[in-house]
Amino acid sequence: MDDVWIYIPVILFMIACSSFFSSSETALLSVNQIRLRQRASDGDKKSMVVLKLLEKPQDLISSILIGNNIVNIGSSAVATVFFTKLLGASGPLVATMVMTVLVLIFGEVLPKTIAQEQPEMVSRGVSKHIARIAFLLKPVVFLLSALTNLITKMLFPEGSQSPTITEEEFKTLVEVGEEEGVLQREERTYIDNVLDFSSATASEMMKPRTSVVALDVESTDEEILELLGENRYSRVPVYEDSIDNIIGILYMKDVVRLLAQGEKIHLKDILRDPYFIGESAVADRIFREMKARNLSIAVVVDEYAGTSGIITMEDILEELVGNIDDEYDLDSRDVILLEKGVYLVDPEMRIDEVNDHFHLNLASEKADSIGGFVIERLDRIPKQGDVIRYGDLIFTVNEMQGLKITKLKIKIGSEG
């Protein structure tokens, strides 16, 4: 009977091995790889080993799971023998109960909790041992992987139809990355812009029809120079009869060239062919086509072939990297602080830009701009002096030009 107690250190050793494998799995899968790369670049060999292991995560996990299952099954078998010799027929039942508690607490929950708290320290500590075990188990892992792949192909002959990670899941990862300090706010904003870029449409990015500066093809030299001088645009659409019939694009550099040569401006002779796109065209397709055609401006048309607005390459790129100045852009300020809590805003600012700037949550089914939002709330053509209250906000129409709001004041109640 005395030799029965020799089983106890064997059981404890196997539970310790189970703890080792469980903590290794959690630490290696949750470790911050960016910090590891920084350590590795500084010459830390343990970090290099961890990164090498993580290059093949499937093989790594397989090795850990095989090792963990071997020691768990082994400890249960030894415990069954021990308790059977000690207690007789009731031994297997007692062994099952005792080992379930011991393995659950000391082989799973406790080591995984510690590894979750200190993934970098644990992963670096176990890296060399796991690397050796993974090397020894390589043939077993290969056979099991081949068998698993065979069964998977039999069950799913056409393969998985779902992506490894969805866009929403990736956005959540980016959000968590910012919260944990892995990503800076600017980096997250850029990633969000890239993700949103593929779904952004021409109607969302364009300069609307009411804001388009265009030339009549019959304009005189004086009218052309006056318009270009006042607006300083590098490219201007040219129309015949009405803005719904744009026949070409006038480039400022072509006008400058003619003036330098002392020649008269004949618009039809120097116009570039217009490029038309639909309102629903998406940003990435517009970008590819404009780049392929070496174009910097396009005309956006509605379903009736009427002009909805214009879009430039700058507008498209701004969806990715923020504001980009055109070669003749003026330094305009969309938001001017008048006093505490009171702002003068450009009515053409998009609603989402206003939301971002003031941390608001305005929404509209019909309008894209803040001026359009005000008109929608009024449900009529606005006039100078109109005041609209919306929650804690007070909108005041400061100036009108014809039917268009040119100056809009916003008072934020909580700040005023």
C-alpha positions as CSV (number, residue, x, y, z in Angstrom):
1,M,0.0,0.0,0.0
2,D,2.9,2.3,0.7
3,D,3.9,2.4,-3.0
4,V,0.5,3.9,-3.8
5,W,1.5,7.4,-2.7
6,I,4.1,7.5,-5.5
7,Y,1.2,8.4,-7.8
8,I,0.6,11.8,-6.1
9,P,3.7,13.6,-7.4
10,V,3.0,12.2,-10.9
11,I,-0.5,13.7,-10.7
12,L,0.7,17.0,-9.4
13,F,3.4,17.1,-12.2
14,M,0.8,16.5,-14.9
15,I,-1.6,19.2,-13.4
16,A,1.4,21.6,-13.5
17,C,2.0,20.7,-17.2
18,S,-1.7,21.3,-17.8
19,S,-1.3,24.8,-16.2
20,F,1.7,25.4,-18.4
21,F,-0.1,24.6,-21.6
22,S,-3.2,26.5,-20.7
23,S,-1.3,29.7,-19.7
24,S,0.8,29.4,-22.8
25,E,-2.3,29.2,-25.1
26,T,-3.9,32.3,-23.5
27,A,-0.7,34.4,-23.4
28,L,0.4,33.6,-26.9
29,L,-3.0,34.4,-28.4
30,S,-3.5,37.7,-26.5
31,V,0.0,39.1,-26.5
32,N,0.6,42.6,-28.1
33,Q,2.6,41.8,-31.2
34,I,3.5,45.4,-31.8
35,R,5.3,45.6,-28.5
36,L,6.9,42.2,-29.2
37,R,8.2,43.6,-32.5
38,Q,9.7,46.6,-30.7
39,R,11.4,44.3,-28.2
40,A,12.6,42.0,-31.0
41,S,14.0,45.0,-32.9
42,D,16.0,45.9,-29.8
43,G,17.5,42.4,-29.8
44,D,15.2,40.5,-27.4
45,K,15.6,36.8,-28.4
46,K,12.5,35.6,-26.4
47,S,10.3,38.1,-28.3
48,M,11.8,36.8,-31.6
49,V,10.9,33.3,-30.7
50,V,7.3,34.3,-29.8
51,L,6.9,36.1,-33.1
52,K,8.3,33.1,-34.9
53,L,5.7,30.8,-33.2
54,L,2.9,33.2,-34.1
55,E,3.8,33.0,-37.8
56,K,2.0,29.7,-37.9
57,P,-0.8,30.1,-35.3
58,Q,-2.7,26.9,-36.4
59,D,0.3,24.7,-35.8
60,L,1.0,26.4,-32.6
61,I,-2.5,25.9,-31.2
62,S,-2.5,22.3,-32.4
63,S,0.8,21.6,-30.5
64,I,-0.5,23.2,-27.3
65,L,-3.8,21.4,-27.5
66,I,-2.1,18.0,-28.1
67,G,0.2,18.5,-25.2
68,N,-2.6,19.7,-22.9
69,N,-4.8,16.8,-23.8
70,I,-2.0,14.3,-23.2
71,V,-1.3,15.5,-19.7
72,N,-5.0,15.9,-18.8
73,I,-5.9,12.4,-19.9
74,G,-2.7,11.1,-18.3
75,S,-3.4,12.7,-15.0
76,S,-7.0,11.4,-15.0
77,A,-5.7,7.9,-15.7
78,V,-3.1,7.9,-13.0
79,A,-5.6,9.4,-10.5
80,T,-8.1,6.6,-11.3
81,V,-5.4,4.0,-10.6
82,F,-4.4,5.8,-7.4
83,F,-7.9,6.1,-6.0
84,T,-8.9,2.6,-7.1
85,K,-6.0,1.1,-5.2
86,L,-6.8,3.3,-2.3
87,L,-10.6,3.0,-2.1
88,G,-11.5,0.1,-4.3
89,A,-14.6,0.1,-6.4
90,S,-15.5,3.7,-5.6
91,G,-12.1,4.9,-6.7
92,P,-13.0,5.9,-10.3
93,L,-15.9,8.1,-9.2
94,V,-13.8,9.8,-6.6
95,A,-11.0,10.3,-9.1
96,T,-13.3,11.9,-11.6
97,M,-14.7,14.3,-9.0
98,V,-11.3,15.3,-7.6
99,M,-9.5,15.6,-10.9
100,T,-12.4,17.7,-12.4
101,V,-11.9,20.2,-9.6
102,L,-8.1,20.2,-9.7
103,V,-7.8,20.5,-13.5
104,L,-10.5,23.1,-13.7
105,I,-9.0,25.4,-11.1
106,F,-5.2,24.8,-11.3
107,G,-5.0,23.5,-14.9
108,E,-7.4,25.9,-16.6
109,V,-9.0,28.9,-14.8
110,L,-6.1,30.1,-12.6
111,P,-3.3,29.8,-15.2
112,K,-5.4,31.4,-18.0
113,T,-6.4,34.3,-15.7
114,I,-2.7,35.0,-14.8
115,A,-1.7,34.7,-18.5
116,Q,-4.5,37.1,-19.5
117,E,-3.2,39.7,-17.0
118,Q,0.4,39.3,-18.0
119,P,0.4,38.0,-21.6
120,E,3.8,39.5,-22.6
121,M,5.7,38.2,-19.5
122,V,4.1,34.7,-19.8
123,S,4.5,34.4,-23.5
124,R,8.2,35.3,-23.4
125,G,8.7,33.0,-20.4
126,V,7.2,29.9,-22.1
127,S,8.4,30.7,-25.7
128,K,11.5,28.5,-25.8
129,H,9.8,25.5,-24.1
130,I,6.8,25.7,-26.4
131,A,9.1,26.0,-29.4
132,R,10.8,22.7,-28.4
133,I,7.5,21.0,-27.8
134,A,6.1,22.2,-31.2
135,F,9.2,20.8,-32.9
136,L,8.8,17.4,-31.2
137,L,5.1,17.3,-32.0
138,K,5.5,18.4,-35.6
139,P,4.9,15.0,-37.2
140,V,1.8,14.5,-35.0
141,V,0.5,18.0,-35.9
142,F,1.1,17.3,-39.6
143,L,-1.0,14.1,-39.5
144,L,-3.8,15.6,-37.5
145,S,-3.9,18.6,-39.7
146,A,-4.1,16.4,-42.8
147,L,-6.9,14.4,-41.2
148,T,-8.8,17.5,-40.1
149,N,-8.5,19.0,-43.6
150,L,-9.8,15.8,-45.2
151,I,-12.8,15.7,-42.9
152,T,-13.5,19.4,-43.4
153,K,-13.4,19.0,-47.2
154,M,-15.8,16.0,-46.9
155,L,-18.2,18.0,-44.8
156,F,-17.8,21.3,-46.7
157,P,-16.8,20.4,-50.3
158,E,-17.3,24.0,-51.6
159,G,-15.4,25.5,-48.7
160,S,-16.4,28.3,-46.3
161,Q,-18.5,31.0,-47.9
162,S,-18.1,33.5,-45.1
163,P,-15.1,35.8,-44.7
164,T,-12.6,35.2,-42.0
165,I,-13.5,38.6,-40.5
166,T,-16.3,40.9,-41.4
167,E,-15.9,44.7,-41.8
168,E,-18.0,45.3,-38.7
169,E,-15.7,42.9,-36.7
170,F,-12.6,44.7,-38.1
171,K,-14.1,48.1,-37.1
172,T,-14.6,46.7,-33.6
173,L,-11.0,45.6,-33.4
174,V,-9.9,49.0,-34.5
175,E,-12.0,50.6,-31.8
176,V,-10.6,48.3,-29.2
177,G,-7.1,49.0,-30.5
178,E,-7.6,52.8,-29.9
179,E,-9.1,52.2,-26.4
180,E,-6.1,50.0,-25.4
181,G,-3.6,52.5,-26.8
182,V,-2.3,50.4,-29.7
183,L,-3.7,52.9,-32.2
184,Q,-3.6,56.7,-32.0
185,R,-6.9,58.5,-32.7
186,E,-5.5,59.8,-36.0
187,E,-4.6,56.3,-37.1
188,R,-8.1,55.0,-36.2
189,T,-9.6,57.9,-38.1
190,Y,-7.6,57.0,-41.2
191,I,-8.5,53.3,-41.0
192,D,-12.2,54.3,-40.6
193,N,-11.9,56.5,-43.7
194,V,-10.4,53.7,-45.7
195,L,-13.2,51.3,-44.7
196,D,-15.9,53.9,-45.5
197,F,-14.2,54.8,-48.8
198,S,-15.6,51.9,-50.7
199,S,-19.2,52.7,-49.8
200,A,-19.0,56.6,-50.1
201,T,-21.0,57.7,-53.2
202,A,-20.6,60.7,-55.5
203,S,-23.6,62.4,-54.1
204,E,-22.0,62.4,-50.6
205,M,-18.7,63.8,-51.8
206,M,-19.7,66.2,-54.6
207,K,-20.0,70.0,-54.5
208,P,-23.8,70.4,-54.9
209,R,-25.3,72.1,-58.0
210,T,-26.3,75.2,-56.1
211,S,-22.6,75.8,-55.2
212,V,-21.1,75.0,-58.6
213,V,-19.4,77.9,-60.3
214,A,-19.8,77.5,-64.0
215,L,-19.4,79.6,-67.2
216,D,-21.7,80.2,-70.1
217,V,-20.0,79.2,-73.3
218,E,-20.9,82.6,-74.7
219,S,-19.1,84.5,-71.9
220,T,-16.8,87.3,-73.0
221,D,-13.1,87.4,-72.1
222,E,-13.9,90.0,-69.4
223,E,-16.6,87.8,-67.9
224,I,-14.2,84.8,-67.9
225,L,-11.4,86.7,-66.3
226,E,-13.7,88.2,-63.7
227,L,-15.2,84.8,-62.7
228,L,-11.8,83.2,-62.5
229,G,-10.4,86.1,-60.6
230,E,-13.2,86.2,-58.1
231,N,-13.3,82.4,-57.4
232,R,-9.7,81.4,-58.1
233,Y,-10.8,77.9,-59.3
234,S,-8.3,75.9,-61.3
235,R,-11.1,74.1,-63.3
236,V,-14.5,75.4,-64.2
237,P,-17.4,73.6,-65.9
238,V,-18.7,75.4,-69.1
239,Y,-22.4,75.0,-70.1
240,E,-24.5,75.9,-73.1
241,D,-28.0,77.3,-72.5
242,S,-28.3,75.9,-68.9
243,I,-26.1,74.3,-66.3
244,D,-27.9,71.0,-67.1
245,N,-26.0,71.0,-70.4
246,I,-22.3,71.0,-69.5
247,I,-20.3,70.8,-72.7
248,G,-16.7,70.9,-71.3
249,I,-14.3,71.9,-68.6
250,L,-12.2,75.0,-68.7
251,Y,-8.7,74.8,-67.2
252,M,-7.2,77.9,-65.7
253,K,-3.8,77.1,-67.1
254,D,-5.2,77.1,-70.6
255,V,-6.5,80.6,-70.1
256,V,-3.2,81.7,-68.6
257,R,-1.3,80.3,-71.6
258,L,-3.6,82.2,-74.1
259,L,-3.2,85.4,-72.2
260,A,0.6,85.0,-72.1
261,Q,0.5,84.6,-75.9
262,G,-1.7,87.7,-76.2
263,E,-4.5,85.6,-77.9
264,K,-8.2,86.0,-77.5
265,I,-10.1,83.3,-75.5
266,H,-12.3,81.1,-77.6
267,L,-13.9,78.8,-75.0
268,K,-15.0,76.0,-77.4
269,D,-11.4,75.7,-78.7
270,I,-9.8,75.1,-75.4
271,L,-12.5,73.1,-73.5
272,R,-11.6,69.6,-72.2
273,D,-14.2,66.9,-72.6
274,P,-16.4,66.5,-69.5
275,Y,-16.6,63.2,-67.7
276,F,-20.0,62.3,-66.3
277,I,-20.8,60.0,-63.4
278,G,-24.0,59.0,-61.7
279,E,-24.9,60.1,-58.2
280,S,-24.7,56.5,-56.9
281,A,-21.2,55.8,-58.2
282,V,-18.9,54.7,-55.4
283,A,-15.7,56.4,-54.4
284,D,-13.2,53.6,-55.2
285,R,-14.6,53.1,-58.8
286,I,-14.6,56.9,-59.4
287,F,-11.1,57.2,-58.2
288,R,-9.8,54.3,-60.4
289,E,-11.6,55.6,-63.5
290,M,-10.5,59.2,-63.1
291,K,-6.9,58.1,-62.4
292,A,-7.0,55.9,-65.5
293,R,-8.3,58.8,-67.6
294,N,-5.9,61.3,-66.0
295,L,-8.9,63.5,-64.9
296,S,-9.1,65.8,-62.0
297,I,-12.8,66.7,-62.2
298,A,-16.1,65.0,-63.1
299,V,-19.7,66.1,-63.5
300,V,-22.3,64.3,-61.3
301,V,-25.6,63.8,-63.0
302,D,-29.0,62.7,-61.7
303,E,-31.3,60.0,-63.1
304,Y,-32.7,62.6,-65.6
305,A,-29.2,63.5,-66.8
306,G,-29.5,66.9,-65.1
307,T,-26.4,68.3,-63.3
308,S,-26.3,67.4,-59.6
309,G,-22.9,68.8,-58.9
310,I,-19.2,68.3,-59.5
311,I,-16.6,66.2,-57.9
312,T,-12.8,66.6,-58.0
313,M,-9.9,64.3,-57.2
314,E,-9.3,66.4,-54.1
315,D,-12.9,65.6,-52.9
316,I,-12.3,61.9,-53.3
317,L,-8.9,61.9,-51.6
318,E,-10.2,64.0,-48.7
319,E,-12.5,61.0,-47.9
320,L,-9.2,59.2,-47.0
321,V,-6.8,61.8,-45.7
322,G,-8.8,64.8,-44.7
323,N,-8.7,68.3,-46.2
324,I,-6.4,68.8,-49.3
325,D,-6.0,72.3,-50.7
326,D,-6.5,72.7,-54.4
327,E,-3.8,74.7,-56.2
328,Y,-6.0,77.8,-56.2
329,D,-8.0,77.1,-53.0
330,L,-8.6,80.0,-50.6
331,D,-8.1,79.5,-46.9
332,S,-11.8,79.5,-46.0
333,R,-13.1,78.8,-42.5
334,D,-16.2,76.7,-42.2
335,V,-16.7,77.4,-38.5
336,I,-16.1,80.8,-36.9
337,L,-16.5,81.3,-33.1
338,L,-18.5,84.5,-32.5
339,E,-18.8,84.1,-28.7
340,K,-18.9,81.3,-26.2
341,G,-21.3,78.7,-27.5
342,V,-22.2,80.7,-30.7
343,Y,-20.7,79.9,-34.1
344,L,-21.1,81.1,-37.7
345,V,-21.0,78.0,-39.9
346,D,-20.8,77.5,-43.7
347,P,-24.3,76.3,-44.7
348,E,-22.7,73.9,-47.2
349,M,-20.9,72.0,-44.4
350,R,-22.1,68.4,-44.5
351,I,-24.2,67.3,-41.5
352,D,-21.7,64.6,-40.6
353,E,-18.9,67.2,-40.5
354,V,-21.0,69.4,-38.2
355,N,-21.7,66.4,-36.0
356,D,-17.9,65.6,-35.8
357,H,-17.0,69.2,-35.1
358,F,-19.6,69.9,-32.4
359,H,-20.1,66.3,-31.1
360,L,-23.7,66.3,-32.2
361,N,-26.0,63.6,-33.5
362,L,-28.0,65.4,-36.2
363,A,-29.6,63.3,-38.9
364,S,-31.7,63.9,-42.0
365,E,-33.2,61.6,-44.6
366,K,-33.2,64.3,-47.4
367,A,-30.5,66.8,-46.7
368,D,-26.7,66.4,-46.8
369,S,-25.7,69.9,-45.7
370,I,-26.5,71.8,-42.5
371,G,-28.2,74.4,-44.6
372,G,-30.4,71.8,-46.1
373,F,-31.1,70.5,-42.6
374,V,-32.4,73.9,-41.6
375,I,-34.6,74.2,-44.7
376,E,-36.0,70.7,-44.0
377,R,-36.9,71.7,-40.5
378,L,-38.5,74.9,-41.7
379,D,-40.4,73.1,-44.4
380,R,-40.4,76.2,-46.6
381,I,-37.9,78.6,-48.3
382,P,-36.0,80.3,-45.5
383,K,-35.7,84.1,-45.1
384,Q,-33.1,86.2,-43.3
385,G,-33.7,86.2,-39.5
386,D,-35.5,82.8,-39.4
387,V,-34.8,81.0,-36.1
388,I,-35.2,77.2,-35.6
389,R,-34.9,75.5,-32.3
390,Y,-33.8,71.9,-32.3
391,G,-33.1,70.4,-28.9
392,D,-30.4,72.4,-27.2
393,L,-29.5,74.1,-30.5
394,I,-30.7,77.4,-32.0
395,F,-30.2,77.9,-35.7
396,T,-30.4,81.5,-37.1
397,V,-30.4,82.3,-40.8
398,N,-28.0,85.3,-40.8
399,E,-27.9,86.0,-44.5
400,M,-29.6,84.9,-47.7
401,Q,-28.6,85.3,-51.4
402,G,-31.7,84.7,-53.5
403,L,-33.1,81.3,-52.3
404,K,-29.8,80.2,-50.8
405,I,-28.6,80.5,-47.2
406,T,-25.2,82.0,-47.2
407,K,-24.6,82.6,-43.5
408,L,-25.9,80.4,-40.7
409,K,-25.5,80.9,-37.0
410,I,-25.6,78.0,-34.5
411,K,-26.0,78.5,-30.7
412,I,-25.3,75.5,-28.6
413,G,-27.5,75.8,-25.5
414,S,-25.2,73.9,-23.1
415,E,-22.3,76.2,-24.0
416,G,-24.2,79.5,-24.1
